[in-house]
Amino acid sequence: MNQDFNYNHLRAKKSRITVVMTPMVRKMMNLGRFLLAILTIYLLLVGSSLMWACLAAISALTILLWWWKLELHRLAPLNDGTVEGNLASNILGRLPRNPNSVDIAEAALKASGGMFIVSRFGFGQEVFKNLAEIPQNSPKDIWRSALEMQRKLNTKTISGSVLVLAIIRNFPAHEKFLAHFNLDFRDLTEGVVWHDHIFSLIDKISQPKQTGGIARDWSFGWTPTLNQFGRQVNTNSIRVASELPQYREIIAKMIDKLSSNGQKNIALIGADGVGKTTVVESFASQIMDGRNNIPSELRYNQVVILDASALISAAPGRGELEQLVNYIFVEAYSAKNIVLCLDNAHLFFEDAIGSADLSNLLLPILEAGRLKMILAIDQQAFLQISARNSSLANTLNTLQVVPANFEETLSVMQDEITILEQKYNVFYFYQALKTAYELSSRYIFNLEMPGRAVKLLEMSAAFADNGLVSSASVEQAIEKSMNVKISTAHQEDEKSKLLNLESLIHRRMIGQAPAVSAVANALRRARAGVRNRDRPIGTFLFLGPTGVGKTELARTLADVYFEGEDNMIRLDLNEYVGLNDVERLIADGADNPTSLTAQVMKKPFSVILLDEIEKAHPNVLTALLQVLDEGILRDTKNREVSFRDSIIIATSNAGSERIRELINRGYDIEKSEQIIVDDLISSNQFRPEFLNRFDEVTIFTPLKKSELLQIVDLIILGVNKTLANQKVVVKITDEAKMLLTEAGYDPRLGARPMRRVVQRVVENTVARKMLAGEVAAGSEILITAETIQSTIGR
Amino acid sequence: MLMAFISWWYSKGWLARAVTILDSLEKSIDYFSLPLLIKTWFAPFRQIDAGRLVNGSIEQRFRKLVDRTFSRIIGAILRTVVMLAGVFYIALRALLGLLMLVFWAALPILPIVFVILTFSGWMPHFNLKIPEIKIPEIIKMNNKTQIPRGQR
């Protein structure tokens, strides 16, 4: 491998000529030929021998232009292991006699591949040039790396993109450098493949297609009615679908079945978004290209997608519709070159608004198998139709279209963004594609890959920053549409809230500091980007007697951080005690909007409160195991619902007696968690694997009198909030507070007795005074010890 | 460099030029749909009356046969015209292509030849003979033309 650069190499000389012959120069040469030709004619007429000089010039220009067209502009590599033999000509021709690393970097940036990598990955030209200047990037090192990279990536030449990779790779801390841009080196190699793919598409488009010519359709029939109610599939776009291995296989099977002697029908079965329509378009493109090896029966056939809504609106009556459809089928069959496509085919098999059940008409046609038909249908819809009509399922040749994997989705997105960039006048960074894949798989449920990723990319265009769509734009798109928080906290007020979360919670809730701290820490980890993203934000089991604040903490957290108690999803598990209640838990939202999965799909970023969890049926607890561990649950439609942006709080009164006993015996409850957990397991109240899945099991202690005193203040604050409209303020003396505390204190029942006493004493007193007219707007009501004694005494 | 250029021009370059000529011929054959037209020369035009009559009377069947034959004749005529036009066009292109290949061989020498001709001063001469047009005898009187009495 020769890593020296030879300026006088033949290929280098040719490249320099290529670089000089820019499009403008070639245009001028052509213009020159034209003008010289006119001059020649004139000189011929006047009899001047200068005419020969003009012809000499025209010949010379012609030689140059033809040489450029047939050799220079695509100088083939020599594959001899030398720099000059392998470097792309548009870079080779720009290098000076003794290029330094900056010269090489600048030449790489002038090539489309180099510019592509630097701009798509967000590096910027200056950053890249600085990298080229480091000592490890001497010209020899760059050439060595570039030749290695070319071999590894198996590219035809050392293009600009390969050169950029070589320069970056020579930087010792390149992984750290790339991590700063949320990338790794594999992403850059993917960029090289992407750039080469774009050029291969351009090559493919520029090659003339064999479409059959001007008389292609003379042997086929006219289809005026079909044209009115159908749309011919566009065969001019080169879709990537034909390049994906999965789709190539499907299209090959379609060609085989539709040109066979058997039943000429295909049912493409797959969820929305997997690319069924794209497969049909690729199929249409392939059979229209005479260069492909297509059986003569199918070659140059036209694929027409029938519009169900146009048909139904044109023929609303049942008899009329069947007649019209029958007429269209006859027309299509007689034409002999039509492949009929029923997109969303279930619309033709069920009676509903916008659809009509034409099974009686369609089934015999499908069974006869002479009219070429493609049905594109959702998996669930196909199962439902087959259940009603089993002969239909047997008649169709089904082909499953499965959701694309990461590499396939990336390929599709890379092609789609060229259209999106034109449509929305934006530019997508590569990182946006990766983020779109990741976030769409978590948050978009009504489509499968690659459709869901492409949809998210399209939504992200609205959040472009100065026309640039980055990962942040994609995150914003999800945050705004799904009302979740994905990006790390960067606004000052949010950061302040997170850092002071405990004190904010304690404004509304008294005591239970360990539990408050555990929950606040989980949120801080999540919003700082420190936590494991494949699990819920935090999973907590709160144990303790009734009325001590387990539910109140969940409500307070929802109010303080999740923007209101409306963003709390509450499930009382004493309603899930039956064997069949698991189905209610994971029901589809259309059937049961209050199911857990339906609510989480709507509000992924929320507090989930599972109250009285010990009362749930064991099957329900088993279903919840996966939620606690991996943060996902499949609903009845087999969709994966993500709980990875929720805090899950389960509450239970189990072990309350044991807690009270331990307190009475003088145990420090915070250190006795293990004893309580062991008791719960040994008494079979909870399985060990269930308890083990919680991040924290926190014991809530019975409230002390001092804490109840503070609760009185909170309750009075709540009463004053209620009376704020009427401009009445309730005040309570310290002695009265002590009396209330004594009256409401019950360590078995927590704060609820206190609440009932306050209601009886304070609220009833206020109500009586207001109704008796003893209190005017702007006045104060003072609750004294006497008031309390007189009320409690009654 | 000059040797490399000449070597390329008379080997790979010539071949590349021949390939582009063949590509354009292929494109022309496809444009005029020659293979399809040959295959379907006598097929009913646009499938008019191509369908079979089921359970028809003899009269209906005969009428169908006549209509279909007529459709075939129309189709055959149209197809023949297009094929002939296509063959003529392709033959012309092929001839031009052949001339181009010959011209390719001569082209590198032409600039030198033209420069020599420039200095030699030689110019081609073209004898443009305008043929005499015979006109009927006209009676000229005082430079005026007059139509003879008998021909008024």
Interface residues (C-beta under 8 A of the other chain):
Chain A: L10 K13 G47 S48 S49 L50 M51 W52 A53 L55 A56 A57 S59 A60 T62 I63 W66 W67 L70 E71 P208 Q210 T211 G212 G213 I214 A215 R216 D217 W218 S219 F220 G221 W222 G290 Y300 S334 A335 K336
Chain B: M1 A4 F5 W8 W9 K12 G13 A16 R17 T20 D23 E26 K27 D30 Y31 F32 S33 L34 L36 L37 T40 A43 F45 R46 Q47 I48 A50 G51 G75 L78 R79 V82 L107 P108 L110 P111 I112 V113 F114 V115 L117 T118 S120 G121 W122 M123
